[in-house]
Amino acid sequence: METQTVLMRGRYSAALPVAADGDHPKLAVDAGGRLIASPGSFGGTVTPYDSNGDVTNLVVSAAAATLHSVYGYNNNVAARWVQFHDAAALPANGTLPSFVSIPVGAEEPFAWMYAKGWVAANGIVIAMSTTRATLTVVGAADLWVSGEYEV
């Protein structure tokens, strides 16, 4: 397993910072490409989500929320698109995604993080699509996804 160093920024103190279980830091990258984590910097309640297995889509939140991170895996032998929809339930095929579609290679992981977050007024739905421009829901449950959102 690969290990990574996470830098926490803030004012100097003789005592080392402590991140308690349940703290969900805002992540960013500085000008040098180093990861920065600022514990307690979200304005609302940060909630982790997980599909708990392969799905075709996941309703992360059925109400207004801000998406901060998405990590997942395409468990299909074909390339797919991960789409984000500002909706409380899975929209119909042919719907335009509300945010950028992420291309994911066959049987490959993906990750997306946005420190400011993507704000969805109606809810957050993440779906695996066979097309980029509009939603074409995949037939097989081959998307594993997890991350964090804020309400």
C-alpha positions in Angstrom: 0.0 0.0 0.0 1.3 3.4 -0.9 1.6 6.0 1.9 1.1 9.7 1.4 2.1 12.7 3.6 -0.7 15.2 4.3 0.3 18.6 5.4 -2.0 20.6 7.7 -1.7 24.3 7.5 -2.4 27.0 10.1 -0.6 29.2 12.6 2.5 27.9 14.3 1.9 26.3 17.7 4.2 24.3 19.9 1.5 21.6 20.1 0.9 19.5 17.0 -2.5 19.7 15.4 -4.9 16.9 16.1 -7.5 15.7 13.6 -10.2 13.8 15.5 -12.3 11.0 14.1 -15.1 12.5 12.1 -13.1 15.7 11.1 -13.4 16.2 7.4 -10.8 18.7 6.2 -11.0 20.8 3.1 -8.4 19.7 0.7 -6.4 21.9 -1.7 -3.1 21.9 -3.6 -0.6 24.7 -3.1 1.5 26.3 -5.9 4.2 23.6 -5.4 1.6 20.8 -6.0 1.6 19.8 -2.3 -1.7 18.7 -0.7 -3.0 21.0 2.0 -5.7 20.0 4.5 -7.4 22.5 6.8 -9.4 20.7 9.5 -12.8 22.3 10.4 -12.8 24.6 7.4 -16.2 23.6 5.9 -19.1 25.8 6.8 -21.8 23.2 7.1 -22.0 19.6 8.2 -19.7 17.4 6.1 -21.1 13.9 5.5 -19.3 10.9 3.9 -21.2 8.8 1.4 -20.5 5.4 -0.1 -22.3 3.2 -2.6 -21.4 0.1 -0.5 -20.9 -1.9 -3.7 -21.4 -1.5 -7.4 -24.3 0.6 -8.6 -25.5 2.3 -11.8 -26.1 5.6 -9.9 -26.2 7.0 -6.4 -28.4 9.7 -4.9 -25.9 11.4 -2.6 -28.4 13.9 -1.4 -32.1 14.5 -2.2 -31.9 18.1 -1.0 -29.6 21.1 -1.7 -26.0 20.2 -1.0 -22.4 20.9 -1.9 -20.2 18.1 -3.3 -16.6 18.2 -2.3 -15.1 14.9 -3.4 -15.8 11.8 -5.4 -13.6 8.6 -5.5 -14.6 5.5 -7.3 -14.0 2.7 -9.7 -15.4 1.7 -13.1 -15.8 -2.1 -12.8 -16.6 -2.5 -16.5 -14.5 -3.7 -19.4 -15.5 -0.6 -21.4 -14.7 3.1 -20.7 -17.5 5.1 -19.1 -18.4 8.7 -18.0 -19.2 9.7 -14.5 -21.9 12.4 -14.5 -23.1 14.8 -11.8 -26.8 15.9 -11.8 -28.4 18.6 -9.8 -31.5 16.5 -9.0 -33.2 14.8 -6.1 -33.6 11.5 -8.1 -32.0 9.9 -11.1 -33.0 12.0 -14.2 -34.2 10.5 -17.4 -31.9 9.3 -20.2 -31.0 12.2 -22.5 -30.7 14.7 -19.6 -27.7 17.0 -19.8 -25.3 16.7 -16.9 -25.3 19.7 -14.5 -21.5 19.6 -14.1 -18.5 18.3 -16.0 -18.6 14.6 -17.1 -15.5 12.7 -15.9 -14.0 10.1 -18.4 -13.1 6.9 -16.7 -11.1 4.1 -18.4 -12.1 0.5 -18.4 -11.6 -1.2 -15.0 -9.9 2.0 -13.6 -10.2 4.2 -10.5 -11.1 7.9 -10.6 -11.0 10.8 -8.2 -12.3 14.3 -8.2 -11.9 16.9 -5.4 -13.0 20.5 -5.3 -12.2 22.5 -2.2 -14.9 25.1 -2.8 -17.3 22.4 -3.8 -20.0 22.0 -6.5 -23.2 23.5 -5.2 -26.4 21.7 -6.2 -29.7 23.4 -5.5 -32.0 20.3 -5.8 -29.8 17.4 -4.7 -26.8 15.5 -5.9 -27.0 12.4 -8.2 -23.9 10.7 -9.5 -24.4 8.4 -12.4 -22.4 6.1 -14.7 -23.1 6.9 -18.4 -22.1 5.4 -21.7 -22.1 8.9 -23.3 -20.5 12.2 -22.2 -22.9 14.8 -23.5 -26.2 13.4 -22.1 -27.1 10.7 -19.6 -27.3 7.2 -20.9 -27.6 5.0 -17.8 -25.5 1.9 -18.0 -27.3 -1.5 -17.9 -25.0 -3.2 -15.4 -24.1 -2.0 -11.9 -20.4 -1.3 -12.4 -19.8 2.0 -10.5 -18.4 2.0 -7.0 -18.3 5.5 -5.6 -17.7 7.3 -2.3 -16.7 10.8 -1.1 -17.9 13.7 0.9 -20.7 16.3 0.6 -21.8 19.2 2.8 -25.4 20.2 3.7 
